[in-house]
Amino acid sequence: MKVLITDYAWPDLKIETDVIETAGFELVAGPAVAGSEEDIEHLVAEHDPDAILTCWAPVSARAITCATRLKIVARLGVGLDNIDVGAATAVGAWVTNVPDYCVEEVSDHAVALLLNHFRAIAGYDRDVKEGRWAPGSRPLKRIAELTVGIIGYGRIGRATGRKLAAFGCTVLATNGDYPVTAEAGVQTATIADIQKNADAIILHAPLTSETQHLVDESFISACKHKPLLINVSRGGLVSNEAVLDALADDRLSGAALDVVEGEPSPPANLIGHARVIATPHVAFLSDTSVIELRTRACEEVVRVLLGKDPVNACNHLQSGQSLQGGVASDIQVIQTVQGSIVIKKALDKLKVAADWRSDPARSLTEVAALNAATELLGPGVVPRVLWSDSVRNQFAMELVSPTQKNWKQELLAGTINLATARRAGELLGMLHKRSSRCPALAERFADQTFFRELRVTPYFERVAQRNPEYRDAVSAVIEGMTARRQALVHGDYSPKNLLVDDATVTVVDWEVAHWGDPRFDVAFVLAHLILKAHRREANVNELLLAERSFVEGYLVEGPAVFDACLLPLLGCLLLARLDSDSPVDYIAELDTGGIRRVARTLLGGDMAFANRWFN
């Protein structure tokens, strides 16, 4: 097995080599200085490692997913903001860190920065060396009289609090929205309490999407005592511009920064400011801590490669919550330190009784369709793709707001919202009309393999097999669809794939997307609405109004598809949901005889049927 170390902050790799190679594994080293995200992706693709050790380098989803047998990403440090934890979880790889190797060092450094500022150590040192002996030229504070706020009360925060309490400081501690159990000499507080009372604020919080630029203009403006700001955690917690502005108008007494956004080339005007003390991200360093860090990170790698669980796991490989839905994919919500994401993995054999198969490489088509739909319809209409993994035929996307409900379930429950139906029609019309003007999309989605595997064969051809009297009519429908290739077609535009909240609609499940006949999507929706109107005790009048609202919405921008070609297609789809390899799951509740009579009428091309939508 092969272990790749992406970067390192020490002169040699003797410790790493000893631990990894003694265990029988190969260590491959990248450059000492961390490369760019693209550099690391190329490095991983070149070596295809079983394990990745990383110090500062960005280990992106693309890097993780191009490693075909990855088992662990081990951070040579504490924070995980340079690792895509969700991607690692999705491919079944552990993410580990060494959470407690530098507790004393970082807390010592925070206290040292505080003492330096309030006792003016560095300033007086400069004065004396430049020939100025002026004992009273700088204001000094009694440390025991200070109120110090700690934001981020984990292992390091607790150590800092203990040390400051020994100086006699009043120590306030918070974890933001999470409860704090304070130790002796430390008081629990809110961020507002700290802003109101603190003479110094120390940041020990992790960097997440929620804490990015925690200290910004509004944060500093709420501080009452012109505090000293100390950051020994992550540079991204602090807005550099907000600190410079606050120093300029005297809302901060100073800043003591071991980490700075933009490092290792932080803004010169910030680092060079007279009231800023900066050190080059060394709070974690000591001879002891670095040896412990390197050894323990490598031991985690060895432990996992030998088939054991890690000691300091930062993810849970079995923690995903499966989502109910279609038959063609496994879909899970995974909780990561970077938030909740959805992982969708295409299946070879679909989850139906029949031996129904489709190439899972359709996952890449779905990603392309989601990105194309975002361009055509605007953000928010489809989930944003976070990354894709062509090796495992899966991708990650953002989690849709929990306020949005599955439209199919709403309809089955009797909740019929005409604004939802109209918006569903509007979006489909926009997709068809706007895509029809894009020749590049016609080329990208020209391959109809997945449409044949997932729709033509199991739906239309199966209907013809099981209803021989309609064989010629079905063949004509298939031929017509093949000839009429005019727009980007979703291919599964049904209520189960529309997540709705009144007129807010998000469209999911694009794996059958292709360049084809827009009538297919329109007929697919109408078939589902007609089916639901044939359920026992269905609210037929309301569902008819929903059909009309959908059509009205589609006609706002959609192309002309309500013609004699649409009706036989709709008839085939009605029969397909009774006789195909994938019948509707509520078939026992349906008036199947009535549906077959409607399908027969439609297959005959009776345009009078369309009056239900236009009169």
C-alpha positions, 0 to 999 in steps of 0.5 A: 500500500502507498502513503502520499504526504502532500506537504510538510513543515519540517526539514526531513521525513525521517519520522514519517519514513520510520513509522510508515515503512516499518509497517511495510508500506511505501511513503511517497512525498510531494514537495515540502511547500504546499501546492495549489488545489490543482497541484495536489489533484495531479499529485494524487492522480499520479500516485493513486495512494491508499492513504494521504497525509497532509499538513497545509495542502488543500485536499479537495473532493477531486483529489479524494475521488480520483484516488481509487482505493483511498482509505484515510486522509490524515491531517498533520494538525488539528483543523480540517478546513483544508480537507473535503471531509464529505468527499472522503466520507462518501468514498469510505475513507476515514478523516483523522487529525491529532486534536491534542498534540499542541494544546499547551503550546497554542494556549501558551502562545495565546497567553504570551501574545496577551502578555506582550500586548498589555506589558508592551514587551516588543515595543519596549524592546524596540525602544531600548535597542533604538536608544530610547530609555523611556519607561513611561512612554507606553501604557501598561495594564495589570494582568489580574484586572483584565477581563478576557473572552475566549471564543472556542472552549475546547481543549486549547480554550480550556487550557488558555482559560486555566492559565489566565485564571491563574493570573487572576483574570476574569475569564469568559468562555463561549462556544457560540450556540453550543453549551459550555461547561466551564471549569474553575475560574472560568465563567460561561458567557455568550458572544454578546457578553464577551463583546460587552465586557472583554478587554481581550478576545482570544479566538480558539474556534474552528473555521467552518462555513458558519465561523468564516469572518466571525470577527467582522465589522459588525462584531467589532462594532459591538465591542465596548472596551476597545479589546485586543484581538488574539487569533491563534486558530485560523486566519479565516475567522477574521476579516482583515479589512474589518481589523484595519478599519477598527485599528484606524478609528480606535475600536481595537487596542491592537491585534495579535495574530499567529494566523492571518487570512492570506498566509503565507503572504498576508496583507502587508498593511495589516502585518506592518501596522504599528499595533499588530503583532504577528507570528508566522503560524507557529503557535503549535510548534515546540520540539515535543509537539512536532515529534508527537504530531508527526508520529501520531498522524502516521500511526493513525495511517498505519492503524487504518491500513492494517484494517483497524479503526482510527483513534481520532476519527473526524467522520463517521463512515456509516452515519449517512441518512438514506433518502427515500425516492427513486429506484435508480440510485442510492441517496444519502445525507451525510453530516460533515464538519462542513455541513450537510451534503447529499451523496447520490450514487448511480446503481447498475441494477435498479431497485425493482423486481425485474432485471432492469439495468443501466450503465451507472456512468449516467451519473456524469450526465446528471452532473452535466444536466444539473450544471446546464439547468443552473445556467438556463434557469438560474441558481436555486432551481436545481441543487448545486453540485459540489463535486463528482466522482467518475470512478465511483459514479457518484456526486455530491450536491447541496441539501435542499431546504427542509421547508420544501416537500416532495410534490408527489407526497403532497398530492397523494395527501390531498394537498393540491397547490395551483401555484406549485403546478403553475411554477412546475410548468413555467420551469419546464417551459423555460428549460425547453425553450431556452435550451433549444437555442443552445447548439452546444447542449444538443451536442453534449446530450446527444447520446440517448443511451440512458433514455433508451435504457431507462425509458424507451425499453422498460416503458414503451417497448414493455407496453407494446409487449404486454398490449399487442393491440397497441404495438404499431401505435407505440412504435409510431410514438418511439419513432416520433420521439426519435425524430423530434429532437428539439431541446434538453429533456429532463426525462423524469419530470414527475412530481416525485422529483419536484421539491416544493414550497408553494411557488418555490420548486427545486428540480432533482433527478436529472440522470435521464437528461438527453437532447430529445422531444420536449413533449416527453416531459410534458406528457410525463407530468400530465400522466402522473396528474391523470393517474392521481385523479383516478385514485379512489376518493381523489379530488378530481376537480382540483387535480384537473385545475392543477393540470390546467395550471401546469399547462398555463405555466408551461405556455408562458415560455414553452414551445408549441407541444400541445398537438396530435403528437403529444396525445399518443405519447401521453397514452403510452406513459399512462399504460407504462405506469400500469404495465412497465417494469416500474409501475406506480407504487399506488397502483392498488388504489387506482381505477385501472380500467378507467386509466386504460380507457383514457389511454386508448382514447389518447393513443387514437389521437383524439384532440378533444381530450385536450379540451380539459386543459384549454376550456 
